[in-house]
Amino acid sequence: MGKKIKDYHRFLDESGDTTFFGKRKRIIVGNPGISKTFILGMVKFKTDFEEIRRDIIELQNNVVSDVFYKDVPSIKKRVNKYGFYFHAKDDIPEVREKFFRYIQTVNCSFEAVVGRKIPDLYINKHQSNEAYFYADLLSHLLKNKLQRHEKFVLNISSRGKCTKNHNLELSLAKAKQRFSAKKPEKDIITKVVFNVQNHLVEPLLNIADYFCWSIQKVFEGGNVRFYNFLSHQISQVIDLYDSDSYGKEGWPNYYGPKNKLTSENEISPPLH
């Protein structure tokens, strides 16, 4: 039996920001409104895409047409500017609950890479370049996807310079280097295709956004409520720059069903 489209498509979004510096190159990581982490995550759907898209669009329309929500500023702003879509950071709790409950019914799996915003690492490893920071994280999501299929399509949420073609190709080159370093005897057989989209065009990105946000709530504030609600669908979370775990038995910075995130995964802002 041939491969089905759902087997080689993934849907990727992010949570947090890539900001490290404020005015006069002052480090502002962890300041109000500036995240301590940046997270990339992608969803694999195991059932028909069109059915899920229809469900999400119907839920979006229900929110927009419900008089209970008509005067909510965050909803009105999106409706008036470009159209409503689910966005965990901006959605009010009632809307958020509605979409979280829907996600729990979807047959899918999610994996993520968490990048702690460490200024020294950013300056020396990523050349103080937000796009390079993004590419490094993305390469870790891709490095184990280079032998499974002839074709791998990453439907990715648009993010300025970070998702320009040359930067996505940089992330793929890094992924290939990491794969070859780990498995030099293996050939790379997968052709990776990047399909940059936005949430209005591709509703499936809304689900990736909510998964990423649930992970961010753990690392930014120790809140495991949303993560626990979806944890049966979360296959892996890598705390990429957790240097204290490097080299330890069992890869303790890799989290999954048998090694779940807890409130202890909350990280402190860097000293600056």
Secondary structure as GFF3:
##gff-version 3
##sequence-region A 1 272
A	DSSP	alpha_helix	5	8	.	.	.	ID=ss1
A	DSSP	beta_strand	9	16	.	.	.	ID=ss2
A	DSSP	three_ten_helix	23	25	.	.	.	ID=ss3
A	DSSP	beta_strand	37	45	.	.	.	ID=ss4
A	DSSP	alpha_helix	49	65	.	.	.	ID=ss5
A	DSSP	three_ten_helix	67	69	.	.	.	ID=ss6
A	DSSP	alpha_helix	73	81	.	.	.	ID=ss7
A	DSSP	alpha_helix	93	103	.	.	.	ID=ss8
A	DSSP	beta_strand	108	116	.	.	.	ID=ss9
A	DSSP	alpha_helix	119	124	.	.	.	ID=ss10
A	DSSP	alpha_helix	130	142	.	.	.	ID=ss11
A	DSSP	beta_strand	151	157	.	.	.	ID=ss12
A	DSSP	three_ten_helix	160	163	.	.	.	ID=ss13
A	DSSP	alpha_helix	165	182	.	.	.	ID=ss14
A	DSSP	beta_strand	191	197	.	.	.	ID=ss15
A	DSSP	alpha_helix	204	221	.	.	.	ID=ss16
A	DSSP	alpha_helix	225	230	.	.	.	ID=ss17
A	DSSP	three_ten_helix	231	233	.	.	.	ID=ss18
A	DSSP	beta_strand	234	239	.	.	.	ID=ss19
A	DSSP	three_ten_helix	243	245	.	.	.	ID=ss20
A	DSSP	beta_strand	254	255	.	.	.	ID=ss21
A	DSSP	three_ten_helix	263	265	.	.	.	ID=ss22
###
